[in-house]
Amino acid sequence: MSLAQLHYTSATDGEGSETGEDAPIPARFSAVDAAIPASVLTEAGPLLAYEPPAGTPRQVTDNALRALPESFSFSVLSDGSHLLARTVPVRTPQLSSLRFHAHAVHLPAGTRLPSGILPITACRSARWAAATPARIPAVDPVTALPAATGRTGEREGLNDFAVSRGPWLAGVLSDLRRLSETAEPSKVVIVERQSVDVARWLALAAAVLPQESTERLTFTTYARHPQRAPQQIIGVLPQDAHELSGPGLRVHTCTGPRPEGAVDDPWAETVARIWRNRVPELFREAAELPGEPFAAGPVAVTALCAGIALGPNERAAAAGWAAERPYALDAKRTRQLVDALTAAGVDDRTGAEFDAAGRLFAALDGRSPATTTTPLAAMLVTEAVRGGNGSVELPGRTAFSGPEGAAVAAVLGPEILTELSGAGVGLDVARTVQLLRVARLLGVDCAELLPGVVRRLAPALLTDARATDARATDAQDAPGWAPALLELMDEQFDVRTALLGALDRIAPDDPSGAERLLGRVALPFTGTQSLPHLRMCAEAPEAKAGCGADRVGAVQRVLRAAGMSPFAEPLVLRTAVGLVWEAGPPTVGEARLLLDAATSDAHRTAGTWSHLVAAALNAPADDEAASELAHDLLRGFPQEIGGRARGALLLLEFARELRSGSAAPDWAERVRALRPGAEPVEPEVLGHAFGALAGRLLAPDGPEAELYALAHSGDADLIAAYDRAAHGPDVRARLEADPGYAAGCFAVWTAHPHAGAEWSRTTAALLEEVLRPAVRALSADGVAAVEEAVGRSGSSGRAEAFRDWNRRGQGTLGRLGRRLAGRVRRG
């Protein structure tokens, strides 16, 4: 069935006025098939119109006419139908005026071109008219197209063109692929000096794109205003390509400088290389292989088997495709592919390519002969040794069982031994693990080097686990080398035994690091080795979670996991304490339980006595148990505790003596003498010792001589501690309950007027802020009792001084005095 045709032509002589250069040429429909609806004609006019290049005169010669671009287009209309058209410039015989003629065929919605002809192929038809016929012929230009005109037409011309456009091939083909894959509005603009070259670009694309994709692409080989053109692919002359930019617009200027850099599209890069090698018949071979449209694998495999060199991304695509479908290639092509992938002299292989090659080896191992798979295995282990690629998937040991494997071992074995014996081995975990695995694959004996390797590898594992912990958001994320390490330990019993032993030995020095490692890498230590410290580290997370706030209980649970007593192996105590108290010291109560749970010898050997000392030194100032703990620590570890820690514990021990009443005289002098040995002293320790001294001096039986020494010491910190204690609730309660105690405080706080400014300011404030509120709260009898007690404790003059002081506090002068005292206190 013939397709409906129409002709659209510019006005002939006498039918329209001449216009100036660069003006649109007026036109009309000169012949229209009756089957074409009027709505199609409304849309067709602008699509078929022709505007010559800028600067084209209205009168042209034959040579100038032949140089003008032609427009071959395939457009979609609003009703879903399509218009396939050719628009050519023509001239009138009499005036040589420039005109145009468009001949088009209409494809109703859902209609395809006959015989599977592609729209771009139809441009080769000789039946496209350049003038309106007397009557529309029965056969349209497409139906009459010879069968020989199709994908293979003018093959050599296309090959030549492809070679000449080599630098732009991959970029253009990649964008055309995207047009076929996405429904998003976008355009590809091809800038060429000749519109026929744009048609050649379309022919190149038609040879490689799937037919269903090619049939949907709309195009025009020439447009004066590309941004207005509705087609997806638009040909443009260089002079009309200025300032072409915008979202969804991809411009390829094939008349300018060569594009820089490769295109990140393995399919397009491979297709471009096939075109540049002038073998488009490979596209048919690739189409016979399984795979999704635009998959790079089939074309890359076909190209490599044909001897075409490809880049690393394309080789990776070929290897990955073949690894997923090892059945798709026969033995000959499989060997050709392996030879291409492992060819010598290739120095741009990437990690992705080696990963794909590893998967290909795994797929071919046991399916293909060793002569085919051994080159892949050799390339992988060579990369592992020389390239430093720790992520390469190593082949199985059987790959090197034959003479080919012995040849690889003879080359790589000395290199492996040299590196494993170096001082830096073990610091890079992935590298060391890879070398040990390759050594086993090739049968390289490195038993003598193993102790030194694992001695450096074990701490590196803890360091890497700590670094992973700092980077990762998921606590279960394993380091990148974890799978290879587990495979190494599974493959080599001697390495597993030596490495686990080394980790167990260093775990007491970094138990939290070992815990992190085991939390991220499930090391296999369930065999006959005791490994007490590793077992404790593995148990720690569950023990801490299960015991909650009972951290001593968590220690006991972790110790049970070790399978041995701290009396027999004190270092398990160090590991347990380090696991439970990683972030800070234990409390005084916890330290007391730890001290009682093991002997001082065990703590001394384990080094955990330092945790007990930290507990005492960081205890709150009001925790009296800290001074008891300090006393026991000084007795239990006299040789280990020294320096400022010993000085701080002596301050705490002196506080114990003060509270127990066993302290020797000269308290203030003693505590001041101990302080320099504890510097820089913890505020809690200083507050503990000074507070105990102040408390004893404020007790009802506080020695007068010691109080005198404090008052005259001039020590601001000591006097401040006395001030804080006097403001405390114990002193207030005594003042309210005991008139004698209140009288004693009045006597002390009004005595020693020449003790110094610090003491005078403090006692003046205490009289107003502590004693006066207490006296004011007493009844008249209570005040009288205090006054009587003051008289008994001294002369009648002191009683009179109390009465005077009390009277002053009851009037304006008293309020003023209190205000002044408050200012002195704040100063």
ZAMARGU-4260 file (C-alpha; in steps of 0.2 Angstrom, whole numbers, plus 5000, padded with zeros to 4 digits):
<rodrens>
0) 5000/5000/5000 | 5007/5017/4995 | 5009/5031/5008 | 4999/5047/5006 | 5010/5061/4998
5) 5010/5080/4998 | 5020/5094/4989 | 5024/5110/4997 | 5032/5123/4986 | 5037/5142/4986
10) 5028/5154/4974 | 5033/5153/4956 | 5036/5169/4945 | 5021/5180/4946 | 5014/5172/4961
15) 5023/5182/4974 | 5034/5196/4977 | 5053/5195/4977 | 5060/5197/4995 | 5076/5202/5001
20) 5091/5191/5008 | 5088/5182/5024 | 5069/5183/5023 | 5058/5168/5023 | 5052/5161/5006
25) 5033/5161/5004 | 5026/5144/5000 | 5010/5135/4997 | 5004/5117/4996 | 5004/5113/4978
30) 4998/5095/4978 | 4990/5085/4993 | 4984/5067/4994 | 4965/5067/4999 | 4969/5055/5013
35) 4979/5068/5022 | 4968/5078/5035 | 4968/5097/5035 | 4976/5097/5053 | 4991/5088/5046
40) 4994/5102/5033 | 4993/5115/5047 | 5007/5107/5056 | 5017/5102/5040 | 5019/5120/5033
45) 5032/5126/5046 | 5041/5109/5046 | 5043/5109/5027 | 5048/5127/5025 | 5065/5131/5019
50) 5076/5146/5025 | 5093/5147/5016 | 5109/5151/5025 | 5113/5168/5030 | 5119/5179/5016
55) 5112/5169/5002 | 5107/5180/4987 | 5089/5178/4980 | 5097/5175/4962 | 5108/5160/4962
60) 5118/5151/4949 | 5118/5132/4946 | 5134/5130/4956 | 5128/5141/4970 | 5112/5131/4971
65) 5120/5114/4972 | 5131/5121/4986 | 5115/5125/4997 | 5110/5113/5010 | 5095/5101/5008
70) 5084/5096/5022 | 5079/5078/5025 | 5068/5076/5040 | 5057/5064/5050 | 5045/5073/5062
75) 5031/5068/5074 | 5015/5077/5073 | 5003/5081/5088 | 4991/5067/5083 | 5005/5054/5084
80) 5008/5053/5065 | 5024/5056/5057 | 5030/5066/5042 | 5045/5060/5031 | 5051/5074/5020
85) 5064/5081/5009 | 5065/5099/5006 | 5077/5106/4992 | 5082/5123/4986 | 5077/5126/4967
90) 5077/5142/4956 | 5066/5149/4943 | 5072/5147/4925 | 5068/5165/4920 | 5075/5175/4935
95) 5086/5162/4943 | 5076/5167/4959 | 5079/5155/4974 | 5064/5145/4978 | 5062/5128/4987
100) 5051/5112/4985 | 5046/5100/4998 | 5040/5082/4995 | 5033/5072/5010 | 5025/5056/5014
105) 5013/5055/5029 | 5013/5040/5041 | 4997/5039/5051 | 5000/5035/5070 | 5006/5017/5073
110) 5011/5015/5055 | 5029/5010/5050 | 5038/5012/5034 | 5036/4997/5022 | 5048/4982/5023
115) 5056/4988/5039 | 5064/5003/5030 | 5072/5015/5042 | 5067/5034/5040 | 5086/5039/5037
120) 5087/5025/5023 | 5073/5033/5013 | 5084/5049/5009 | 5093/5038/4996 | 5077/5036/4986
125) 5078/5043/4968 | 5059/5046/4968 | 5059/5062/4979 | 5053/5076/4968 | 5060/5093/4966
130) 5044/5100/4958 | 5026/5097/4959 | 5020/5083/4947 | 5005/5085/4936 | 4997/5071/4946
135) 5003/5062/4962 | 5011/5046/4957 | 5004/5030/4963 | 5020/5024/4971 | 5028/5035/4985
140) 5047/5037/4986 | 5049/5025/5001 | 5039/5010/4994 | 5048/5011/4978 | 5065/5011/4987
145) 5076/4997/4980 | 5080/4983/4992 | 5098/4985/4990 | 5097/5002/4999 | 5098/4999/5017
150) 5110/4997/5032 | 5124/4991/5020 | 5122/5004/5007 | 5137/5014/5002 | 5147/5005/5015
155) 5164/5011/5010 | 5158/5029/5010 | 5152/5027/5027 | 5168/5019/5033 | 5178/5034/5026
160) 5166/5046/5034 | 5168/5037/5051 | 5186/5037/5050 | 5186/5056/5046 | 5175/5059/5061
165) 5184/5048/5073 | 5187/5061/5087 | 5168/5065/5088 | 5161/5047/5085 | 5160/5041/5103
170) 5152/5058/5109 | 5139/5059/5096 | 5134/5040/5097 | 5133/5042/5116 | 5121/5056/5115
175) 5111/5047/5102 | 5110/5032/5113 | 5103/5043/5127 | 5090/5050/5116 | 5084/5032/5112
180) 5084/5027/5130 | 5075/5042/5139 | 5059/5051/5137 | 5065/5067/5143 | 5065/5082/5130
185) 5082/5084/5123 | 5091/5088/5107 | 5107/5083/5099 | 5114/5096/5087 | 5127/5091/5074
190) 5137/5105/5066 | 5143/5101/5049 | 5147/5111/5033 | 5137/5100/5022 | 5119/5093/5026
195) 5123/5077/5018 | 5136/5074/5031 | 5123/5075/5045 | 5113/5062/5035 | 5129/5051/5036
200) 5129/5053/5054 | 5112/5047/5055 | 5117/5032/5044 | 5131/5028/5056 | 5119/5028/5070
205) 5106/5018/5061 | 5119/5004/5058 | 5122/5002/5077 | 5106/5007/5086 | 5092/4994/5088
210) 5079/4996/5074 | 5065/5000/5086 | 5075/5015/5093 | 5080/5021/5076 | 5062/5021/5070
215) 5057/5033/5084 | 5071/5046/5082 | 5066/5062/5074 | 5078/5072/5064 | 5082/5085/5051
220) 5098/5087/5042 | 5097/5106/5041 | 5089/5119/5051 | 5093/5138/5050 | 5086/5140/5068
225) 5090/5124/5078 | 5083/5130/5094 | 5066/5131/5086 | 5067/5115/5077 | 5056/5102/5085
230) 5066/5086/5080 | 5078/5077/5092 | 5093/5077/5080 | 5096/5093/5071 | 5109/5097/5058
235) 5116/5115/5058 | 5129/5124/5048 | 5144/5132/5057 | 5138/5150/5055 | 5121/5145/5063
240) 5129/5136/5078 | 5135/5151/5088 | 5129/5152/5106 | 5120/5136/5106 | 5117/5131/5124
245) 5104/5127/5137 | 5097/5112/5146 | 5094/5097/5136 | 5104/5103/5122 | 5120/5093/5117
250) 5130/5102/5103 | 5144/5093/5093 | 5154/5104/5082 | 5162/5093/5070 | 5170/5107/5061
255) 5180/5114/5075 | 5194/5108/5087 | 5194/5089/5092 | 5185/5086/5109 | 5197/5082/5123
260) 5196/5067/5135 | 5187/5050/5133 | 5168/5048/5134 | 5162/5039/5149 | 5151/5027/5139
265) 5159/5010/5135 | 5146/5006/5122 | 5149/5022/5112 | 5168/5020/5114 | 5168/5002/5107
270) 5156/5006/5093 | 5167/5021/5088 | 5182/5010/5088 | 5173/4997/5077 | 5169/5011/5064
275) 5186/5018/5064 | 5193/5000/5060 | 5181/5000/5045 | 5172/4983/5051 | 5154/4988/5053
280) 5149/4970/5050 | 5154/4966/5068 | 5138/4975/5073 | 5128/4961/5066 | 5139/4948/5075
285) 5137/4958/5091 | 5118/4959/5089 | 5117/4940/5089 | 5125/4939/5106 | 5113/4940/5122
290) 5112/4956/5131 | 5101/4971/5134 | 5100/4985/5120 | 5115/4997/5121 | 5125/4984/5133
295) 5143/4987/5130 | 5147/4969/5133 | 5142/4961/5117 | 5150/4974/5105 | 5166/4974/5116
300) 5168/4955/5116 | 5165/4955/5097 | 5178/4969/5095 | 5191/4961/5105 | 5189/4944/5097
305) 5192/4953/5080 | 5208/4960/5086 | 5202/4978/5089 | 5211/4986/5104 | 5199/4994/5117
310) 5201/5005/5133 | 5200/4998/5151 | 5182/5002/5153 | 5177/4993/5137 | 5188/4978/5142
315) 5180/4977/5159 | 5163/4977/5151 | 5168/4963/5139 | 5175/4953/5154 | 5160/4956/5165
320) 5148/4951/5151 | 5157/4935/5147 | 5158/4931/5166 | 5139/4932/5167 | 5137/4921/5151
325) 5152/4909/5149 | 5141/4898/5138 | 5138/4912/5125 | 5155/4910/5117 | 5163/4895/5109
330) 5180/4889/5114 | 5188/4898/5100 | 5181/4915/5104 | 5183/4912/5122 | 5202/4910/5119
335) 5202/4925/5108 | 5194/4935/5122 | 5206/4929/5135 | 5221/4933/5124 | 5215/4950/5121
340) 5212/4954/5139 | 5229/4947/5145 | 5239/4954/5130 | 5256/4960/5135 | 5260/4979/5133
345) 5244/4985/5140 | 5248/4997/5154 | 5231/5006/5158 | 5221/4992/5166 | 5210/4997/5180
350) 5204/4990/5196 | 5187/4987/5188 | 5195/4978/5174 | 5204/4966/5186 | 5188/4963/5196
355) 5179/4958/5180 | 5194/4948/5174 | 5193/4939/5191 | 5175/4935/5189 | 5178/4929/5171
360) 5191/4917/5178 | 5179/4910/5191 | 5166/4907/5178 | 5179/4899/5166 | 5188/4888/5179
365) 5183/4870/5176 | 5173/4875/5160 | 5188/4879/5149 | 5205/4871/5148 | 5219/4877/5158
370) 5228/4884/5143 | 5214/4896/5142 | 5212/4901/5160 | 5230/4901/5166 | 5234/4918/5157
375) 5220/4926/5167 | 5226/4918/5183 | 5244/4924/5179 | 5238/4942/5175 | 5228/4943/5192
380) 5242/4937/5203 | 5254/4948/5194 | 5243/4963/5197 | 5242/4958/5215 | 5261/4957/5217
385) 5267/4971/5206 | 5252/4982/5205 | 5248/4983/5223 | 5229/4980/5220 | 5223/4973/5236
390) 5205/4970/5230 | 5210/4958/5216 | 5200/4942/5216 | 5213/4929/5217 | 5211/4913/5207
395) 5210/4896/5215 | 5226/4886/5219 | 5222/4873/5205 | 5225/4887/5192 | 5244/4885/5195
400) 5246/4866/5196 | 5253/4864/5179 | 5269/4870/5171 | 5262/4887/5167 | 5259/4890/5186
405) 5277/4885/5190 | 5283/4898/5177 | 5273/4911/5186 | 5280/4906/5203 | 5297/4907/5197
410) 5295/4925/5192 | 5285/4931/5206 | 5291/4921/5220 | 5307/4930/5223 | 5298/4947/5223
415) 5286/4941/5236 | 5299/4935/5248 | 5309/4951/5246 | 5294/4962/5250 | 5288/4950/5265
420) 5306/4952/5272 | 5306/4971/5272 | 5304/4982/5287 | 5287/4990/5281 | 5278/4973/5278
425) 5262/4972/5289 | 5259/4990/5290 | 5248/4989/5275 | 5235/4976/5280 | 5227/4973/5263
430) 5244/4972/5254 | 5252/4960/5267 | 5236/4949/5266 | 5237/4948/5247 | 5255/4944/5247
435) 5253/4929/5259 | 5238/4923/5249 | 5248/4924/5233 | 5263/4915/5241 | 5252/4901/5245
440) 5244/4900/5228 | 5261/4899/5220 | 5268/4887/5233 | 5281/4900/5239 | 5288/4895/5256
445) 5288/4910/5268 | 5288/4900/5285 | 5304/4908/5291 | 5297/4926/5288 | 5280/4922/5295
450) 5284/4927/5314 | 5290/4944/5309 | 5276/4947/5297 | 5262/4943/5310 | 5271/4953/5323
455) 5269/4969/5313 | 5252/4964/5305 | 5243/4961/5322 | 5244/4980/5328 | 5241/4986/5310
460) 5224/4977/5311 | 5220/4986/5327 | 5225/5003/5319 | 5215/5000/5303 | 5200/4994/5313
465) 5201/5010/5324 | 5202/5021/5307 | 5187/5011/5300 | 5178/5015/5317 | 5181/5034/5314
470) 5175/5034/5296 | 5160/5022/5296 | 5143/5026/5302 | 5137/5008/5304 | 5146/4999/5319
475) 5145/4983/5309 | 5155/4990/5293 | 5170/4979/5290 | 5186/4986/5283 | 5189/4983/5265
480) 5203/4970/5268 | 5191/4959/5280 | 5185/4946/5267 | 5203/4943/5261 | 5209/4941/5278
485) 5196/4929/5283 | 5200/4919/5267 | 5218/4919/5271 | 5215/4913/5289 | 5204/4899/5282
490) 5217/4894/5269 | 5232/4894/5279 | 5232/4886/5297 | 5249/4892/5301 | 5245/4910/5297
495) 5229/4909/5307 | 5238/4901/5322 | 5252/4914/5322 | 5241/4929/5319 | 5228/4925/5332
500) 5242/4922/5345 | 5250/4939/5341 | 5233/4947/5343 | 5230/4939/5359 | 5247/4945/5365
505) 5244/4963/5361 | 5226/4963/5367 | 5230/4968/5385 | 5239/4984/5379 | 5224/4989/5368
510) 5209/4979/5373 | 5196/4992/5366 | 5205/4991/5349 | 5204/4972/5349 | 5186/4973/5354
515) 5183/4985/5339 | 5192/4973/5327 | 5182/4958/5333 | 5166/4968/5332 | 5169/4972/5313
520) 5179/4956/5308 | 5173/4939/5314 | 5190/4931/5317 | 5189/4912/5319 | 5197/4909/5336
525) 5186/4894/5341 | 5199/4881/5339 | 5211/4873/5351 | 5221/4889/5355 | 5216/4897/5372
530) 5217/4915/5367 | 5210/4921/5384 | 5211/4940/5379 | 5203/4938/5362 | 5189/4928/5370
535) 5187/4942/5383 | 5186/4955/5369 | 5173/4946/5360 | 5162/4944/5376 | 5164/4962/5381
540) 5150/4970/5371 | 5137/4958/5377 | 5144/4958/5395 | 5143/4977/5396 | 5126/4978/5388
545) 5119/4964/5399 | 5126/4971/5416 | 5121/4989/5413 | 5127/5000/5427 | 5135/4985/5436
550) 5152/4987/5428 | 5161/4976/5441 | 5149/4963/5436 | 5153/4965/5418 | 5172/4963/5423
555) 5168/4947/5432 | 5158/4941/5416 | 5172/4945/5405 | 5185/4937/5416 | 5174/4921/5415
560) 5175/4921/5396 | 5194/4921/5398 | 5194/4904/5406 | 5208/4907/5418 | 5209/4916/5435
565) 5218/4933/5437 | 5228/4925/5451 | 5235/4913/5438 | 5237/4925/5423 | 5236/4943/5430
570) 5236/4951/5412 | 5218/4945/5410 | 5214/4958/5424 | 5221/4972/5413 | 5211/4967/5398
575) 5195/4966/5408 | 5198/4983/5416 | 5203/4991/5400 | 5187/4984/5391 | 5175/4990/5404
580) 5183/5007/5409 | 5189/5012/5392 | 5181/5030/5393 | 5186/5034/5411 | 5191/5028/5428
585) 5180/5018/5440 | 5171/5025/5454 | 5179/5023/5472 | 5166/5010/5476 | 5171/5000/5460
590) 5189/5002/5463 | 5187/4995/5481 | 5178/4980/5474 | 5192/4978/5461 | 5205/4979/5474
595) 5197/4966/5485 | 5194/4954/5471 | 5212/4952/5467 | 5228/4953/5476 | 5239/4968/5475
600) 5252/4957/5467 | 5239/4953/5453 | 5235/4972/5451 | 5254/4976/5451 | 5258/4963/5437
605) 5243/4968/5427 | 5246/4987/5429 | 5228/4990/5434 | 5233/4999/5450 | 5234/5015/5440
610) 5215/5013/5437 | 5213/5012/5456 | 5223/5027/5459 | 5213/5037/5445 | 5197/5032/5454
615) 5204/5040/5471 | 5210/5055/5463 | 5194/5059/5452 | 5182/5055/5467 | 5170/5069/5472
620) 5177/5080/5486 | 5164/5074/5498 | 5167/5056/5495 | 5175/5051/5511 | 5178/5033/5505
625) 5192/5041/5493 | 5203/5044/5508 | 5201/5026/5514 | 5205/5020/5496 | 5220/5031/5496
630) 5227/5024/5512 | 5226/5006/5506 | 5234/5011/5489 | 5249/5019/5497 | 5251/5003/5508
635) 5248/4991/5493 | 5258/4999/5480 | 5272/5009/5488 | 5285/5007/5475 | 5273/5009/5460
640) 5265/5025/5465 | 5276/5040/5464 | 5277/5058/5458 | 5262/5069/5459 | 5250/5054/5461
645) 5258/5050/5477 | 5257/5068/5483 | 5239/5068/5479 | 5236/5052/5488 | 5245/5058/5503
650) 5233/5073/5504 | 5219/5061/5504 | 5227/5050/5517 | 5229/5066/5528 | 5211/5070/5526
655) 5208/5052/5533 | 5219/5055/5548 | 5210/5072/5551 | 5193/5063/5552 | 5199/5049/5562
660) 5208/5061/5575 | 5225/5053/5572 | 5233/5067/5563 | 5248/5075/5571 | 5248/5093/5576
665) 5252/5108/5564 | 5238/5103/5552 | 5238/5119/5542 | 5257/5118/5540 | 5256/5099/5535
670) 5243/5101/5522 | 5252/5116/5514 | 5268/5106/5514 | 5260/5091/5505 | 5252/5101/5492
675) 5267/5105/5481 | 5271/5087/5479 | 5254/5084/5472 | 5254/5099/5459 | 5246/5100/5447
680) 5233/5093/5460 | 5215/5089/5455 | 5203/5101/5462 | 5193/5087/5470 | 5208/5081/5479
685) 5212/5098/5486 | 5194/5101/5490 | 5194/5084/5499 | 5210/5088/5510 | 5206/5106/5514
690) 5188/5102/5517 | 5193/5089/5530 | 5204/5102/5539 | 5191/5115/5539 | 5178/5103/5545
695) 5189/5098/5560 | 5192/5116/5564 | 5173/5120/5564 | 5169/5105/5575 | 5164/5109/5593
700) 5180/5102/5599 | 5191/5110/5586 | 5209/5114/5593 | 5211/5132/5596 | 5230/5131/5592
705) 5226/5124/5575 | 5213/5137/5571 | 5226/5150/5576 | 5238/5143/5564 | 5225/5143/5550
710) 5220/5161/5553 | 5238/5167/5553 | 5243/5156/5538 | 5237/5169/5526 | 5233/5154/5514
715) 5219/5160/5503 | 5214/5143/5497 | 5214/5136/5515 | 5204/5151/5522 | 5192/5149/5507
720) 5189/5131/5511 | 5185/5136/5529 | 5173/5149/5523 | 5164/5136/5512 | 5163/5124/5527
725) 5156/5137/5538 | 5142/5141/5526 | 5138/5123/5526 | 5122/5115/5533 | 5131/5106/5547
730) 5137/5123/5555 | 5120/5131/5553 | 5112/5117/5562 | 5124/5118/5576 | 5122/5136/5578
735) 5103/5134/5579 | 5104/5120/5592 | 5119/5124/5603 | 5121/5141/5611 | 5138/5137/5616
740) 5143/5133/5598 | 5136/5149/5593 | 5146/5158/5607 | 5162/5149/5601 | 5160/5154/5583
745) 5157/5173/5589 | 5173/5172/5599 | 5183/5164/5585 | 5177/5176/5571 | 5180/5191/5582
750) 5197/5186/5588 | 5214/5187/5579 | 5211/5205/5572 | 5229/5205/5566 | 5229/5188/5557
755) 5229/5197/5540 | 5217/5204/5528 | 5211/5187/5521 | 5206/5181/5538 | 5198/5198/5543
760) 5187/5199/5527 | 5181/5181/5529 | 5176/5182/5547 | 5168/5198/5544 | 5157/5190/5531
765) 5154/5175/5542 | 5147/5185/5556 | 5135/5194/5544 | 5130/5180/5533 | 5131/5164/5544
770) 5130/5169/5563 | 5119/5184/5562 | 5105/5175/5553 | 5106/5161/5565 | 5105/5172/5580
775) 5091/5182/5573 | 5081/5166/5571 | 5083/5162/5589 | 5070/5166/5602 | 5074/5179/5616
780) 5079/5165/5628 | 5090/5158/5614 | 5099/5174/5612 | 5101/5176/5631 | 5108/5159/5631
785) 5121/5163/5618 | 5125/5179/5627 | 5128/5170/5643 | 5139/5157/5634 | 5149/5171/5627
790) 5151/5178/5645 | 5157/5161/5652 | 5169/5159/5638 | 5178/5175/5641 | 5178/5192/5650
795) 5163/5203/5653 | 5169/5214/5639 | 5167/5200/5627 | 5149/5198/5632 | 5146/5217/5630
800) 5154/5216/5613 | 5141/5202/5608 | 5127/5213/5614 | 5133/5228/5605 | 5136/5217/5589
805) 5118/5210/5591 | 5110/5227/5594 | 5119/5234/5578 | 5112/5221/5568 | 5094/5225/5573
810) 5094/5243/5567 | 5099/5254/5552 | 5117/5253/5556 | 5115/5234/5556 | 5108/5233/5539
815) 5121/5245/5533 | 5134/5234/5541 | 5127/5218/5533 | 5127/5227/5516 | 5145/5232/5519
820) 5150/5215/5524 | 5141/5208/5509 | 5152/5219/5498 | 5168/5214/5507 | 5163/5196/5505
825) 5160/5198/5486 | 5176/5207/5485
</rodrens>
